Amino acid sequence: MQRRRLVLILFLILPLDVSRLFPAERTRAQAEEVARNVLERAIVIDSHEDTPQMLLDEGYDLADPNSPYMVSIPKMRAGRLGAAFFSIWVETKWPPSDLIHRGLDLIDAVQEQVARHPGELGLASTADDIVRLHEQHKIAILVGVEGGHIIQNDLRALDTFYRLGVRYMTLTHTANNEWADSSSVKPRWNGLNDTGRKVIERMNHLGMMADISHVSDKTFYDTLEVTRAPVIASHSSCRAIVNAKRNMSDDMIRALAKTDGVIQINFYSAFIDQAYNSAQQKIDTQMTAAVEAARRARAKEGQRLTWVEEVRILRKYSASLPTPSFERIADHIDHAAQVGGIDHVGLGSDFDGINSAPRGMEDVSKLPDLVVELARRGYSEEELIKILGGNLLRVMRQVEGVSREMQNPK
């Protein structure tokens, strides 16, 4: 009786999905059966993978059966992945004169892999493309720009990236740019400035999703005020569980949900587990110093420190930290679903862009284990299909619809 009374009270006073508070848990065998059914029906979409750095700088082939990286074709197949957004990321300190060229090189590297493996991969630029390729038993490959600094304040560059298949842009990365504030540094613009508002408007017109991962809280709220289309957080987790600026607060998750957007949960250990996050902060200075020393050494050789080299350095330090179990990812999915609703949460692993993944989720092949864990917690098949990719497909279609309306006003 007390349990029912509590549920009734919460239903009356809280704007959340109460059915997720006390789900009917399943046995392991039941959960595995549900997961099998779901994986036969769902299009699993990962909205953020950083593998293009490896493709370009290491000459990495996605078909490598002995891949040392988190993403490969065999691993994607084992993980039942239906679509992946590959991140077009250029570090914020990259020479400005070469930013766009580096971005174009990364896109070329992705497209080359698709051309090299046409039986396994296919380029997608719309939600319908993802569905079509899934029906052909191919993995849909899309690209998203990570960091608005890459367009160098030029809307023509935004147009060019869109024509090359870019379907979202993360407004900032780890530094403020000329039109938006990042979550990583002291604000410069107090959110978006006038140029930033024009960037959002242009993205709406093109049909490119605005991605608010990495932005300051004020930039996030400014974006919601300007946009006519839903926005995404391509790889962010929940601040209520881990107090990291890169994660979203409950108020932000609710605001995102009210505008029909979706938070794609990041798998990075430091964003999903507070104990790991706190331990990493204690050695952050050492990690940063080691990376800077390696960067200076490479500069003396007339070269740049690659992302792969940087990750190798960081992993030497993170190996001693208390790595969490992958169930922590499910905790964040639970929280986001409770706060924002089941229609507003998905998966954005950040694979190949993180130096620590949780135990049991070391690469993309492990995704079915997460599905089993969510099924064990009581999610229905339809709810799981939404989380695994259905919600992001819906947002893509809505963004595409807003673009058509803006380009063809009645």
C-alpha positions in Angstrom: 0.0 0.0 0.0 2.8 2.4 0.9 4.5 1.7 -2.4 1.3 2.5 -4.4 0.8 5.7 -2.4 4.4 6.8 -3.1 3.9 6.2 -6.8 0.6 8.2 -6.8 2.3 11.1 -5.0 5.2 11.1 -7.4 2.9 10.9 -10.4 1.0 14.0 -9.1 4.0 16.2 -8.3 6.9 15.2 -10.6 7.2 15.7 -14.4 8.8 12.3 -15.1 8.0 8.8 -16.4 6.8 7.1 -13.2 6.6 3.7 -14.9 10.4 3.7 -14.9 10.7 4.1 -11.2 9.6 0.6 -10.3 10.0 -1.5 -13.4 9.3 -5.2 -13.3 12.8 -6.7 -13.4 13.4 -9.9 -15.4 15.6 -12.9 -14.8 18.8 -13.2 -16.9 17.2 -15.7 -19.2 14.1 -13.5 -19.7 16.3 -10.5 -20.4 18.4 -12.4 -22.9 15.3 -13.4 -24.8 13.9 -9.9 -24.8 17.3 -8.6 -26.0 17.4 -11.1 -28.9 14.0 -10.0 -30.0 14.9 -6.3 -29.8 18.1 -6.7 -31.7 16.2 -8.4 -34.5 13.9 -5.4 -34.8 15.9 -2.4 -33.7 18.3 -0.2 -35.7 21.0 0.4 -33.2 22.6 3.9 -33.7 25.7 5.2 -32.0 25.7 9.0 -32.5 29.4 9.6 -31.7 32.5 7.6 -32.7 35.9 9.2 -33.1 37.4 6.6 -35.4 38.2 9.0 -38.3 41.4 10.0 -36.6 42.7 6.5 -36.8 41.6 6.2 -40.4 43.5 9.3 -41.5 46.5 9.3 -39.3 47.2 5.6 -38.9 46.0 4.3 -42.2 43.6 2.1 -40.3 41.2 -0.1 -42.3 37.8 -0.7 -40.6 37.8 -4.3 -41.9 40.9 -5.2 -39.9 40.0 -8.5 -38.0 42.6 -7.8 -35.4 41.8 -4.2 -34.9 43.3 -2.6 -31.7 40.6 0.1 -31.7 37.1 0.2 -30.3 35.4 0.3 -33.7 35.8 -2.0 -36.7 33.5 -3.7 -39.1 33.7 -7.1 -37.3 33.1 -5.4 -34.0 30.2 -3.4 -35.3 28.7 -6.6 -36.7 29.1 -8.4 -33.4 27.6 -5.4 -31.6 24.6 -5.4 -34.0 25.3 -1.8 -34.9 23.0 -0.4 -37.6 24.4 3.1 -38.0 27.3 5.2 -36.7 28.0 8.9 -36.8 31.7 9.3 -37.3 33.1 12.4 -35.7 34.9 15.0 -37.8 37.0 16.5 -35.0 39.9 18.8 -35.3 41.6 20.0 -32.1 40.9 23.6 -31.1 44.7 24.5 -31.3 45.0 23.3 -34.9 46.4 26.0 -37.2 43.4 28.1 -38.3 44.6 28.2 -41.9 44.3 24.4 -42.0 41.1 23.7 -40.0 38.8 23.2 -42.9 41.4 21.2 -44.8 41.8 18.9 -41.9 38.0 18.4 -41.7 37.8 17.7 -45.3 40.6 15.1 -45.1 38.8 13.3 -42.3 35.6 13.2 -44.3 37.6 11.8 -47.3 39.0 9.1 -45.0 35.5 8.0 -44.0 34.2 8.0 -47.5 37.2 6.0 -48.7 36.4 3.3 -46.2 32.8 3.1 -47.4 34.0 2.9 -51.0 36.5 0.2 -50.0 33.8 -1.9 -48.2 30.6 -1.5 -50.2 29.2 -4.9 -49.1 29.4 -3.9 -45.5 29.0 -0.1 -45.3 26.9 2.6 -47.0 26.9 6.3 -46.7 23.7 7.8 -45.3 22.5 11.4 -45.1 18.8 11.0 -44.1 16.8 8.9 -41.7 15.3 7.0 -44.6 18.9 6.2 -45.8 19.6 4.6 -42.5 16.5 2.4 -42.8 17.2 1.5 -46.4 20.7 0.5 -45.7 19.6 -1.5 -42.6 17.2 -3.4 -44.9 20.1 -4.2 -47.2 22.1 -5.5 -44.1 24.6 -2.8 -44.4 25.9 -0.5 -41.6 24.9 3.1 -42.3 27.8 5.6 -41.9 27.1 9.2 -41.3 29.4 12.1 -40.2 29.1 14.9 -37.7 31.4 17.8 -37.2 32.7 18.1 -33.6 33.4 21.7 -32.8 32.0 24.8 -34.5 35.5 26.3 -34.7 36.0 24.2 -37.8 33.7 26.3 -40.0 35.8 29.4 -39.2 32.7 31.6 -38.8 31.8 31.1 -42.5 28.3 29.9 -43.2 29.5 28.8 -46.7 31.7 26.3 -45.0 28.7 25.0 -43.1 26.9 24.6 -46.4 29.9 22.8 -47.9 30.1 20.4 -45.0 26.3 19.7 -45.3 26.7 18.8 -49.0 29.5 16.4 -48.0 27.1 14.6 -45.7 27.6 16.2 -42.3 24.3 15.9 -40.5 25.1 17.4 -37.1 27.6 19.9 -35.7 28.7 20.1 -32.1 28.6 23.9 -31.6 31.8 24.0 -29.5 34.6 21.7 -28.4 36.9 22.3 -25.4 37.4 26.0 -26.1 35.1 29.0 -26.9 34.9 29.8 -30.6 34.1 33.1 -32.2 30.3 32.7 -31.6 29.6 30.3 -28.8 30.9 29.4 -25.3 32.2 26.0 -24.3 31.6 24.2 -21.0 35.4 23.7 -20.6 36.6 27.3 -20.1 35.5 30.7 -18.8 32.7 32.2 -20.9 33.5 34.8 -23.5 30.1 35.5 -25.0 27.6 34.6 -22.3 26.3 31.9 -24.5 25.6 32.5 -28.2 26.4 35.8 -29.8 24.6 37.1 -33.0 26.8 35.1 -35.3 26.0 32.0 -33.3 22.3 32.6 -33.7 22.8 32.8 -37.4 24.7 29.5 -37.4 21.7 27.8 -35.6 19.3 29.3 -38.1 21.4 28.2 -41.0 21.7 24.7 -39.6 17.9 24.6 -39.3 17.5 25.7 -42.9 20.0 23.0 -44.1 18.6 20.2 -42.1 21.7 19.8 -39.9 21.2 18.8 -36.3 22.6 21.2 -33.7 24.6 19.3 -31.1 24.9 20.8 -27.6 27.5 18.4 -26.2 30.5 20.4 -25.0 28.7 23.7 -24.8 28.2 25.9 -21.7 24.9 25.8 -20.0 24.1 29.3 -21.3 24.9 28.3 -24.8 22.6 25.4 -24.4 19.6 27.5 -23.3 20.3 30.1 -26.0 20.3 27.4 -28.6 16.9 26.2 -27.5 15.6 29.8 -27.8 16.8 30.1 -31.4 16.3 26.7 -32.9 13.1 25.8 -34.8 14.1 22.1 -34.8 14.9 19.6 -32.0 18.6 19.5 -30.9 20.7 16.6 -29.7 23.4 16.0 -27.2 25.4 13.5 -29.3 27.6 12.3 -26.4 26.7 13.6 -22.9 25.7 11.9 -19.7 23.8 13.0 -16.5 25.2 15.6 -14.1 23.0 14.4 -11.3 25.1 11.1 -11.2 28.5 12.5 -12.1 29.2 16.2 -11.4 31.0 17.0 -14.7 30.3 20.2 -16.7 30.2 18.0 -19.8 27.2 16.2 -18.5 23.7 17.6 -18.6 21.8 18.8 -15.5 18.2 17.6 -14.8 16.9 21.0 -15.8 18.7 20.8 -19.1 17.4 17.3 -19.8 13.9 18.4 -19.1 14.3 21.5 -21.4 15.8 19.3 -24.1 12.8 16.9 -23.8 10.3 19.7 -24.0 11.7 20.7 -27.3 11.7 17.1 -28.5 15.4 16.6 -28.5 17.5 13.6 -27.3 20.4 13.1 -24.9 22.8 10.4 -26.3 24.5 8.8 -23.3 28.4 9.0 -23.3 30.2 5.8 -22.2 33.4 7.6 -20.9 34.3 6.3 -17.4 34.9 9.8 -16.1 31.4 10.9 -17.2 29.4 7.9 -15.9 31.1 7.2 -12.5 31.8 9.7 -9.8 34.5 7.6 -8.1 36.5 7.4 -11.4 35.9 11.1 -12.1 37.2 12.1 -8.7 40.3 9.8 -9.0 41.1 11.1 -12.4 41.0 14.7 -11.2 43.7 13.9 -8.7 46.1 12.9 -11.5 44.8 15.3 -14.2 47.8 17.6 -13.8 50.2 14.7 -14.4 48.3 13.5 -17.4 48.2 17.0 -19.0 51.9 17.5 -18.4 52.8 14.1 -20.0 50.7 15.0 -23.1 52.3 18.5 -23.4 55.8 17.0 -23.1 55.0 14.6 -25.9 53.6 17.4 -28.0 56.7 19.5 -27.6 58.9 16.5 -28.4 56.9 15.9 -31.6 57.1 19.6 -32.5 60.9 19.4 -32.3 60.7 16.7 -35.0 58.5 19.0 -37.1 55.4 16.8 -36.5 52.2 16.9 -34.5 51.2 14.6 -31.7 48.3 12.5 -33.1 45.1 11.7 -31.2 46.1 8.0 -31.2 49.5 8.9 -29.5 47.7 11.1 -27.0 45.2 8.4 -26.0 48.1 6.0 -25.5 49.7 8.4 -23.0 46.4 8.9 -21.2 45.7 5.2 -20.9 48.9 4.7 -19.1 47.6 6.8 -16.3 44.0 5.8 -16.4 45.0 2.1 -16.1 45.5 2.6 -12.4 42.1 4.2 -11.8 38.9 2.4 -10.5 37.3 1.6 -13.8 33.5 1.2 -13.4 31.3 -1.5 -14.7 29.2 -1.0 -17.8 26.0 -1.1 -15.7 26.8 2.5 -14.9 25.8 3.4 -18.5 22.4 1.8 -17.8 22.1 4.0 -14.6 22.5 7.1 -16.8 19.9 5.8 -19.3 17.6 5.1 -16.3 18.0 8.6 -15.0 17.6 10.4 -18.3 14.5 8.4 -19.1 13.0 9.2 -15.6 13.8 12.9 -15.9 13.1 13.6 -19.6 11.0 10.6 -20.7 11.7 7.5 -22.6 11.4 9.3 -26.0 14.5 11.5 -25.2 17.4 9.2 -24.6 19.8 7.2 -26.8 23.4 6.1 -27.2 26.5 8.2 -28.0 29.5 6.1 -26.9 32.4 8.3 -27.8 34.3 5.1 -28.7 37.8 5.7 -30.0 37.6 9.2 -28.5 38.0 8.1 -24.8 40.9 6.8 -22.9 38.8 4.7 -20.6 35.6 2.6 -21.3 33.8 0.8 -18.5 34.4 -2.9 -17.8 32.3 -5.0 -20.1 31.9 -2.2 -22.7 35.4 -2.0 -24.0 34.4 -1.7 -27.6 31.3 -1.6 -29.9 31.0 -5.4 -30.0 29.8 -5.3 -26.4 26.6 -3.4 -27.1 24.3 -6.4 -26.9 25.3 -6.8 -23.2 24.0 -3.3 -22.5 20.7 -4.3 -24.2 20.5 -7.4 -21.9 21.1 -5.2 -18.9 18.4 -2.7 -19.9 16.0 -5.6 -20.6 16.8 -7.0 -17.1 15.8 -3.7 -15.6 12.3 -4.0 -17.1 12.3 -1.9 -20.2 9.8 -3.1 -22.8 10.8 -4.1 -26.3 9.3 -0.9 -27.7 11.2 1.3 -25.2 14.4 -0.4 -26.0 13.9 0.1 -29.7 13.5 3.8 -29.0 16.6 4.0 -26.8 18.8 2.1 -29.3 18.1 4.3 -32.2 14.4 5.1 -32.7 14.5 8.3 -30.8 17.4 9.7 -32.9 15.7 8.6 -36.1 12.7 10.6 -35.0 14.8 13.7 -34.3 16.5 13.4 -37.7 13.1 13.2 -39.4 11.9 16.3 -37.5 15.0 18.2 -38.4 14.6 17.2 -42.0 11.0 18.3 -41.9 11.8 21.8 -40.5 14.4 22.2 -43.3 11.8 21.4 -46.0 9.4 23.9 -44.4 12.0 26.7 -44.3 13.2 26.0 -47.8 9.6 25.8 -49.2 7.5 28.2 -47.2 3.8 28.1 -48.1 
